Amino acid sequence: MFTLQPAASEALSDLLGRIARVGHRHPALADRLLDHLSANAFAAGDTAVGVDTLYARFGLLEPRGRALELLPALEQAGALAAAGHFPIQAARVCEALGRIAYQQGEYQLASEQWSRALDLSEVSGHLQTGVAARIGLGQIYYAQADWARGLRQMRDAAEHLTQSAKEGDDSYLAAKLALNIGVGSFETGDLPAAERHFSHGLAAARRGGHRVFEAEAHWHLARAALARQRMDWAVADCRLALDIAARQGYPWLEAAASRTWTEIALARGDNAAAVRSTRHGLQLAQRIQARAQARQAHLQLAQLLQAEGDAAGALEHLWQHLALQSEIERLSLPARATLAAPPADDTGTPVSPEELLLHLCGQRQRLASIPPHEALAELKAASSRILGVASVIRWPLGPQGLNADSHARYIDLLTRHGAPLALPDAALHPCHDELAGLTGAAEARIEVPLYDGAQLAGALWLVDARATRAWTRQELLIASQLALLFEAQSA
């Protein structure tokens, strides 16, 4: 299971560690213990313990194809974490919900959940969940066959994992990340790098006793062996993957390895074994509602049955493949919210946020020549239009803004982070209580530290009209550029 760093308390961390060890041999018993512990915590009003325990239970059940059972509980836990101002626990819930959506082929929803988890992990300084979310976002690119961008995302996650490693060895994330980097390397044609990362993933999985990643490493090594036309290695590794997955009850991994066993059977000229393996993989994928896997199995079966001369059977599976492909594409479209019309200039020509920002940057010399209060008002109005926010607030350091007596934790957060902070939910700010009396504290916002030279001089808040808003990476980039204009105006 995923070891929580940190859990709600040291005592809980120790307890979850002991239950994880039980789970290696007796997963059903571990599941009952975690279910009981989580239910008791929520009943007692201890949200942090309840969410952390539920997340540990998710880590136990997900590889066994039972994550969907926890969907209602996770959604409720996310609401409780927001109401109780627990950003780390909320980030964990979002990371789990992203994995459930991804398994079902709902890539847009998965991307939204993982982006939210990443925002919350950054604002709370929680590296571990941030690494997990970055891996997930890389997998979205992989699902779209954008292997190069996915691989860059995985390498970014690796840099953050190096920082997280200072808190202790995280063999779970190390194994998961190594395998995913290996996949990107394999798909971009760098077979030696792929095999090296698959071996690193296998070593990390064995070090931490993560059997699902051990099985996955053997599956990927089998794929690499097939690419090298080393049938003996491919057979040995694929059998190991299938054996571990079947004995431990990992249906997603067993279905994936079954596809590779189909390729091995075809290379041996055993078409009947290939059909049996593919049908088995399809049944597993359908059982856990893994749309992408089921789609691949239907296509594989269509090709196999066509080769056998079963045109009717092949056509039936081809239609199933196309139906699932269409469903995955529909689920991967942006959220069906009514989009506001893009801003337009006096002639009615749409103007993008980037064009508006570029125009504003060209006004720096003029802004410097007008009274400061007029320049500040113009900057705020332009920033509000560019990002579509309700208000823009500049908080200086000092008695009329942020001060060490009332906002010590927040000033420390700004100093340590030094980059824009995306607040998708105002209730989940790590300094929520400290900021409660400030205008805009109840709404979703982007917060950007402002500097005078190398010294922190305050913060720029770009405040939405709502308590929640999903911020994009592009909006964060624009916010950082706007902050430079405010800094220049203050100089």
C-alpha positions as CSV (number, residue, x, y, z in Angstrom):
1,M,0.0,0.0,0.0
2,F,0.9,3.7,-0.4
3,T,2.6,4.7,2.8
4,L,1.3,8.1,3.9
5,Q,3.9,10.8,4.5
6,P,2.8,12.3,6.8
7,A,-0.4,10.7,8.1
8,A,-2.8,12.6,10.4
9,S,-0.6,11.6,13.3
10,E,2.5,9.5,14.0
11,A,0.4,6.9,15.9
12,L,-1.9,6.6,12.8
13,S,1.1,6.2,10.5
14,D,2.4,3.3,12.7
15,L,-1.0,1.7,12.8
16,L,-1.5,1.9,9.0
17,G,2.0,0.5,8.5
18,R,1.1,-2.5,10.6
19,I,-2.1,-3.0,8.7
20,A,-0.2,-2.8,5.4
21,R,2.0,-5.6,6.5
22,V,-1.1,-7.7,7.4
23,G,-2.5,-6.8,3.9
24,H,0.4,-8.6,2.2
25,R,-0.8,-12.0,3.4
26,H,-4.4,-11.3,4.5
27,P,-5.9,-8.5,2.3
28,A,-9.5,-9.3,3.4
29,L,-8.6,-8.9,7.0
30,A,-6.7,-5.6,6.3
31,D,-9.7,-4.3,4.4
32,R,-12.0,-5.0,7.4
33,L,-9.6,-3.3,9.8
34,L,-9.3,-0.2,7.6
35,D,-13.0,-0.1,7.0
36,H,-13.7,-0.3,10.8
37,L,-11.0,2.3,11.6
38,S,-12.2,4.8,9.0
39,A,-15.9,4.5,10.0
40,N,-15.1,5.0,13.7
41,A,-12.9,8.1,12.9
42,F,-15.7,9.7,10.8
43,A,-18.3,8.9,13.4
44,A,-16.1,10.6,16.0
45,G,-15.7,13.6,13.9
46,D,-12.0,13.0,13.3
47,T,-12.0,13.9,9.6
48,A,-8.2,13.8,9.0
49,V,-7.8,10.2,10.4
50,G,-11.0,9.1,8.6
51,V,-9.7,10.4,5.2
52,D,-6.2,9.0,5.7
53,T,-7.5,5.6,6.6
54,L,-10.0,5.6,3.7
55,Y,-7.1,6.5,1.3
56,A,-5.0,3.6,2.7
57,R,-8.0,1.4,2.1
58,F,-8.2,2.7,-1.5
59,G,-4.5,1.8,-1.9
60,L,-5.4,-1.8,-0.8
61,L,-8.4,-2.2,-3.0
62,E,-7.5,-0.3,-6.2
63,P,-5.0,-2.9,-7.6
64,R,-7.6,-5.6,-6.8
65,G,-10.1,-3.9,-9.1
66,R,-12.4,-2.7,-6.3
67,A,-11.7,1.0,-6.3
68,L,-15.3,1.8,-7.6
69,E,-16.7,0.5,-4.3
70,L,-15.1,3.4,-2.5
71,L,-16.3,6.1,-4.9
72,P,-19.2,7.4,-2.8
73,A,-17.2,7.3,0.4
74,L,-14.3,9.2,-1.3
75,E,-16.6,11.9,-2.6
76,Q,-18.1,12.4,0.8
77,A,-14.7,12.4,2.4
78,G,-13.6,15.1,0.0
79,A,-16.5,17.3,1.1
80,L,-15.7,16.7,4.7
81,A,-12.0,17.5,4.2
82,A,-12.9,20.8,2.5
83,A,-15.4,21.7,5.3
84,G,-12.8,20.9,7.9
85,H,-9.9,22.8,6.2
86,F,-7.7,19.7,5.6
87,P,-5.8,20.5,2.3
88,I,-3.5,17.4,2.5
89,Q,-6.4,15.0,3.0
90,A,-8.4,16.8,0.2
91,A,-5.4,16.4,-2.1
92,R,-5.3,12.6,-1.4
93,V,-9.0,12.3,-2.1
94,C,-8.5,14.1,-5.5
95,E,-5.6,11.9,-6.3
96,A,-7.6,8.7,-5.7
97,L,-10.6,10.0,-7.6
98,G,-8.3,10.8,-10.5
99,R,-7.1,7.1,-10.5
100,I,-10.7,5.9,-10.6
101,A,-11.6,8.1,-13.5
102,Y,-8.5,7.2,-15.4
103,Q,-9.2,3.4,-15.1
104,Q,-12.7,4.0,-16.5
105,G,-11.3,6.0,-19.5
106,E,-12.7,9.3,-18.2
107,Y,-9.5,11.2,-19.0
108,Q,-10.9,14.7,-18.7
109,L,-12.3,14.0,-15.2
110,A,-9.0,12.3,-14.3
111,S,-7.1,15.3,-15.5
112,E,-9.3,17.7,-13.5
113,Q,-8.9,15.7,-10.3
114,W,-5.1,15.3,-10.6
115,S,-4.7,19.0,-11.4
116,R,-6.7,19.8,-8.3
117,A,-4.6,17.4,-6.3
118,L,-1.4,19.0,-7.6
119,D,-2.6,22.5,-6.7
120,L,-3.5,21.4,-3.2
121,S,-0.2,19.6,-2.7
122,E,1.7,22.7,-3.8
123,V,-0.1,25.1,-1.6
124,S,0.2,22.8,1.4
125,G,3.9,21.8,0.6
126,H,3.0,18.1,0.4
127,L,5.5,16.7,-2.0
128,Q,4.3,13.1,-1.9
129,T,0.8,13.7,-3.3
130,G,2.2,16.2,-5.8
131,V,4.5,13.4,-7.2
132,A,1.5,11.0,-7.5
133,A,-0.6,13.7,-9.2
134,R,2.2,14.5,-11.7
135,I,2.5,10.8,-12.6
136,G,-1.2,10.7,-13.2
137,L,-1.1,13.8,-15.5
138,G,1.7,12.1,-17.4
139,Q,-0.5,9.0,-17.8
140,I,-3.1,11.2,-19.4
141,Y,-0.6,12.1,-22.2
142,Y,0.3,8.5,-22.5
143,A,-3.4,7.6,-22.9
144,Q,-3.5,10.1,-25.8
145,A,-0.3,8.5,-27.4
146,D,1.6,11.8,-26.7
147,W,4.5,9.8,-25.4
148,A,7.1,12.6,-25.5
149,R,5.0,15.1,-23.4
150,G,4.0,12.3,-21.0
151,L,7.7,11.4,-20.5
152,R,8.6,15.0,-19.8
153,Q,5.8,15.1,-17.2
154,M,7.2,11.8,-15.6
155,R,10.7,13.3,-15.4
156,D,9.3,16.4,-13.7
157,A,7.7,14.0,-11.2
158,A,11.1,12.4,-10.7
159,E,12.7,15.7,-9.8
160,H,10.0,16.3,-7.2
161,L,10.4,12.7,-5.9
162,T,14.1,13.4,-5.3
163,Q,13.0,16.3,-3.0
164,S,10.4,14.0,-1.3
165,A,13.0,11.4,-0.7
166,K,14.5,13.6,2.0
167,E,11.5,12.6,4.1
168,G,12.4,8.9,3.7
169,D,12.4,6.1,1.1
170,D,9.2,6.0,-0.8
171,S,9.5,2.7,-2.6
172,Y,5.9,2.8,-3.8
173,L,6.3,6.0,-5.8
174,A,9.8,5.1,-6.9
175,A,8.6,1.8,-8.4
176,K,5.5,3.5,-10.0
177,L,7.6,6.3,-11.5
178,A,10.4,4.1,-12.8
179,L,7.9,1.9,-14.6
180,N,6.1,4.9,-16.1
181,I,9.4,6.4,-17.3
182,G,10.2,3.0,-18.8
183,V,6.9,3.0,-20.7
184,G,7.6,6.4,-22.2
185,S,11.1,5.4,-23.1
186,F,9.8,2.2,-24.7
187,E,7.2,4.0,-26.7
188,T,9.6,6.6,-28.0
189,G,12.0,3.9,-29.2
190,D,14.7,4.0,-26.5
191,L,14.7,0.3,-25.6
192,P,17.9,0.3,-23.5
193,A,16.6,3.1,-21.3
194,A,13.2,1.4,-21.0
195,E,14.8,-1.9,-19.8
196,R,16.9,0.0,-17.3
197,H,13.9,1.8,-15.8
198,F,11.8,-1.4,-15.8
199,S,14.6,-3.1,-13.8
200,H,14.8,-0.1,-11.4
201,G,11.0,-0.4,-10.9
202,L,11.3,-4.1,-10.2
203,A,14.1,-3.4,-7.6
204,A,12.0,-0.7,-5.9
205,A,8.9,-2.9,-5.9
206,R,10.8,-5.8,-4.3
207,R,12.4,-3.5,-1.8
208,G,9.0,-2.3,-0.6
209,G,7.1,-5.5,-1.1
210,H,4.8,-4.0,-3.7
211,R,3.7,-7.1,-5.5
212,V,1.5,-5.3,-8.0
213,F,4.5,-3.3,-9.3
214,E,6.6,-6.4,-9.2
215,A,4.1,-8.1,-11.5
216,E,3.9,-5.0,-13.7
217,A,7.7,-4.8,-14.0
218,H,7.8,-8.4,-15.2
219,W,5.0,-7.6,-17.8
220,H,7.0,-4.6,-19.2
221,L,10.2,-6.6,-19.3
222,A,8.3,-9.3,-21.3
223,R,7.2,-6.6,-23.8
224,A,10.8,-5.4,-24.1
225,A,12.0,-9.0,-24.6
226,L,9.5,-9.4,-27.4
227,A,10.8,-6.2,-29.0
228,R,14.3,-7.8,-28.9
229,Q,12.8,-11.1,-30.2
230,R,14.0,-12.9,-27.1
231,M,11.1,-15.3,-26.8
232,D,12.6,-17.2,-23.9
233,W,12.9,-14.1,-21.8
234,A,9.4,-12.9,-22.9
235,V,7.8,-16.1,-21.9
236,A,9.5,-16.2,-18.5
237,D,8.7,-12.6,-17.5
238,C,5.1,-12.8,-18.8
239,R,4.4,-16.0,-16.9
240,L,5.8,-14.4,-13.7
241,A,3.5,-11.3,-14.3
242,L,0.5,-13.5,-14.9
243,D,1.2,-15.7,-11.9
244,I,1.7,-12.9,-9.4
245,A,-1.4,-11.0,-10.8
246,A,-3.6,-14.1,-10.6
247,R,-2.5,-15.2,-7.1
248,Q,-2.6,-11.7,-5.6
249,G,-5.9,-10.7,-7.4
250,Y,-4.8,-7.8,-9.6
251,P,-7.3,-7.9,-12.5
252,W,-6.0,-4.8,-14.4
253,L,-2.5,-6.2,-14.5
254,E,-3.6,-9.7,-15.4
255,A,-5.6,-8.3,-18.3
256,A,-2.6,-6.3,-19.5
257,A,-0.3,-9.3,-19.3
258,S,-2.9,-11.4,-21.1
259,R,-2.6,-9.1,-24.1
260,T,1.2,-9.7,-24.2
261,W,0.6,-13.4,-23.7
262,T,-1.6,-13.2,-26.8
263,E,1.4,-11.8,-28.8
264,I,3.6,-14.5,-27.5
265,A,1.0,-17.2,-28.6
266,L,0.8,-15.6,-32.0
267,A,4.6,-15.6,-32.4
268,R,4.5,-19.3,-31.6
269,G,1.8,-19.9,-34.2
270,D,-0.8,-20.9,-31.5
271,N,-3.9,-18.9,-32.6
272,A,-6.3,-20.8,-30.3
273,A,-4.2,-19.9,-27.2
274,A,-4.1,-16.3,-28.4
275,V,-7.9,-16.2,-28.6
276,R,-8.3,-17.8,-25.2
277,S,-5.8,-15.3,-23.6
278,T,-7.6,-12.3,-25.2
279,R,-11.0,-13.4,-24.1
280,H,-9.7,-13.8,-20.6
281,G,-8.3,-10.3,-20.6
282,L,-11.5,-8.9,-22.0
283,Q,-13.5,-10.5,-19.2
284,L,-11.2,-9.0,-16.6
285,A,-11.3,-5.6,-18.1
286,Q,-15.1,-5.6,-18.3
287,R,-15.3,-6.7,-14.7
288,I,-13.4,-3.7,-13.4
289,Q,-15.0,-1.3,-16.0
290,A,-11.6,-0.6,-17.6
291,R,-12.8,0.9,-20.9
292,A,-9.4,1.3,-22.5
293,Q,-8.3,-2.2,-21.8
294,A,-11.7,-3.6,-23.0
295,R,-11.4,-1.6,-26.2
296,Q,-7.9,-3.0,-26.9
297,A,-9.1,-6.6,-26.2
298,H,-12.1,-6.2,-28.6
299,L,-9.8,-5.0,-31.3
300,Q,-7.3,-7.8,-30.7
301,L,-10.2,-10.3,-30.8
302,A,-11.5,-8.8,-34.0
303,Q,-8.1,-9.3,-35.7
304,L,-7.8,-12.9,-34.3
305,L,-11.2,-14.0,-35.4
306,Q,-10.7,-12.4,-38.8
307,A,-7.6,-14.5,-39.2
308,E,-9.6,-17.6,-38.3
309,G,-12.2,-16.7,-41.0
310,D,-14.9,-15.8,-38.4
311,A,-16.1,-12.6,-40.1
312,A,-19.3,-12.3,-38.1
313,G,-17.5,-12.7,-34.8
314,A,-14.7,-10.3,-35.9
315,L,-17.3,-7.7,-37.0
316,E,-19.1,-7.9,-33.6
317,H,-15.9,-7.2,-31.7
318,L,-14.9,-4.4,-34.1
319,W,-18.2,-2.7,-33.4
320,Q,-17.6,-3.0,-29.6
321,H,-14.1,-1.6,-30.1
322,L,-15.4,1.4,-32.0
323,A,-18.2,2.0,-29.5
324,L,-15.8,2.1,-26.6
325,Q,-13.4,4.3,-28.5
326,S,-16.2,6.7,-29.1
327,E,-17.3,6.6,-25.5
328,I,-13.7,7.3,-24.3
329,E,-13.4,10.2,-26.7
330,R,-16.7,11.7,-25.5
331,L,-15.7,11.4,-21.8
332,S,-12.3,13.0,-22.6
333,L,-13.9,16.2,-24.0
334,P,-13.7,19.3,-21.8
335,A,-16.4,19.7,-19.1
336,R,-19.8,20.6,-20.6
337,A,-20.0,24.0,-18.9
338,T,-21.4,26.9,-20.8
339,L,-18.3,28.8,-21.9
340,A,-18.3,32.6,-21.8
341,A,-17.8,34.3,-25.1
342,P,-14.2,35.5,-25.5
343,P,-13.6,39.2,-24.8
344,A,-13.7,41.4,-27.8
345,D,-12.3,44.8,-28.8
346,D,-14.3,47.8,-30.0
347,T,-14.7,46.2,-33.4
348,G,-16.1,43.0,-32.0
349,T,-12.9,41.0,-32.7
350,P,-12.2,38.4,-30.0
351,V,-9.2,39.1,-27.9
352,S,-7.5,36.2,-26.1
353,P,-6.1,36.5,-22.5
354,E,-2.6,36.2,-24.0
355,E,-3.2,39.1,-26.4
356,L,-4.6,41.3,-23.6
357,L,-1.6,40.5,-21.5
358,L,0.8,41.4,-24.3
359,H,-1.1,44.7,-24.8
360,L,-0.9,45.5,-21.1
361,C,2.9,44.8,-21.1
362,G,3.2,47.3,-23.8
363,Q,1.7,50.0,-21.5
364,R,4.4,49.8,-18.9
365,Q,6.0,53.1,-19.9
366,R,2.7,55.0,-20.0
367,L,1.7,53.5,-16.6
368,A,4.9,54.7,-15.1
369,S,4.1,58.3,-16.2
370,I,0.7,58.6,-14.6
371,P,-0.2,59.0,-10.9
372,P,0.4,55.7,-9.0
373,H,-3.1,55.3,-7.8
374,E,-4.4,55.6,-11.4
375,A,-1.8,53.1,-12.7
376,L,-2.7,50.7,-9.9
377,A,-6.5,51.0,-10.7
378,E,-5.8,50.4,-14.4
379,L,-3.6,47.3,-13.7
380,K,-6.3,45.8,-11.5
381,A,-9.0,46.4,-14.1
382,A,-6.9,44.9,-16.8
383,S,-5.9,41.9,-14.7
384,S,-9.5,41.2,-13.8
385,R,-10.4,41.2,-17.5
386,I,-7.5,39.0,-18.5
387,L,-8.2,36.2,-16.0
388,G,-11.9,36.7,-15.7
389,V,-11.8,37.2,-11.9
390,A,-14.0,39.3,-9.7
391,S,-11.4,41.4,-8.0
392,V,-7.6,42.0,-7.7
393,I,-6.1,42.8,-4.3
394,R,-2.5,43.8,-3.6
395,W,-1.5,43.1,0.0
396,P,1.7,44.9,1.0
397,L,3.7,43.9,4.0
398,G,3.0,46.2,6.9
399,P,0.3,47.5,9.2
400,Q,-2.2,48.0,6.4
401,G,-1.7,44.6,4.9
402,L,0.2,41.5,5.9
403,N,2.0,41.7,9.1
404,A,4.2,39.3,11.2
405,D,1.9,39.5,14.2
406,S,-1.3,38.4,12.5
407,H,-0.1,36.6,9.4
408,A,3.2,34.9,10.4
409,R,2.4,31.5,8.9
410,Y,1.2,33.0,5.7
411,I,4.2,35.2,5.3
412,D,6.4,32.1,5.9
413,L,4.4,30.2,3.2
414,L,4.9,32.9,0.7
415,T,8.6,33.2,1.5
416,R,9.2,29.4,1.3
417,H,7.1,28.8,-1.9
418,G,8.1,31.8,-3.9
419,A,5.8,31.0,-6.8
420,P,2.1,31.4,-7.7
421,L,-0.3,29.4,-5.5
422,A,-3.5,28.1,-7.0
423,L,-6.4,27.9,-4.5
424,P,-9.1,25.8,-6.2
425,D,-11.1,25.8,-2.9
426,A,-10.8,28.7,-0.4
427,A,-11.6,26.4,2.5
428,L,-8.5,24.4,1.9
429,H,-5.9,27.1,2.3
430,P,-3.3,25.9,4.9
431,C,-3.5,29.4,6.5
432,H,-7.3,29.5,6.4
433,D,-7.9,30.7,10.0
434,E,-5.1,33.2,9.8
435,L,-6.5,34.9,6.7
436,A,-10.2,34.6,7.5
437,G,-10.5,38.3,8.2
438,L,-9.1,39.5,4.9
439,T,-11.2,40.6,1.9
440,G,-11.3,37.8,-0.7
441,A,-10.3,35.0,1.8
442,A,-13.6,33.2,1.3
443,E,-13.2,32.8,-2.5
444,A,-11.0,30.8,-4.8
445,R,-8.0,32.7,-6.0
446,I,-4.4,32.7,-7.3
447,E,-1.9,34.1,-4.9
448,V,1.4,35.4,-6.2
449,P,4.3,36.6,-3.9
450,L,5.4,40.2,-4.7
451,Y,9.1,41.2,-4.3
452,D,11.2,44.3,-4.0
453,G,14.5,43.1,-5.3
454,A,15.1,39.8,-3.4
455,Q,12.9,40.7,-0.4
456,L,9.2,39.7,-0.1
457,A,7.1,42.8,-0.3
458,G,3.6,41.4,-0.2
459,A,1.1,39.3,-2.2
460,L,-1.1,39.7,-5.2
461,W,-4.5,38.0,-5.0
462,L,-6.5,37.4,-8.1
463,V,-9.9,36.5,-6.6
464,D,-12.8,34.7,-8.3
465,A,-16.4,35.3,-7.5
466,R,-16.9,31.8,-6.3
467,A,-15.5,29.7,-3.4
468,T,-14.2,27.1,-5.9
469,R,-12.6,27.3,-9.3
470,A,-10.2,25.0,-11.2
471,W,-7.2,27.0,-12.3
472,T,-5.2,26.0,-15.3
473,R,-1.4,26.0,-15.7
474,Q,-1.8,28.8,-18.3
475,E,-3.7,31.0,-15.8
476,L,-0.9,30.5,-13.3
477,L,1.7,31.6,-15.9
478,I,-0.4,34.7,-16.7
479,A,-0.7,35.5,-13.0
480,S,3.0,35.4,-12.6
481,Q,3.5,37.8,-15.5
482,L,0.8,40.2,-14.0
483,A,2.7,40.1,-10.7
484,L,5.8,41.4,-12.4
485,L,3.8,44.4,-13.7
486,F,2.5,45.1,-10.1
487,E,6.1,44.9,-8.8
488,A,7.3,47.4,-11.4
489,Q,4.5,49.7,-10.4
490,S,5.5,49.5,-6.8
491,A,9.2,50.2,-7.4
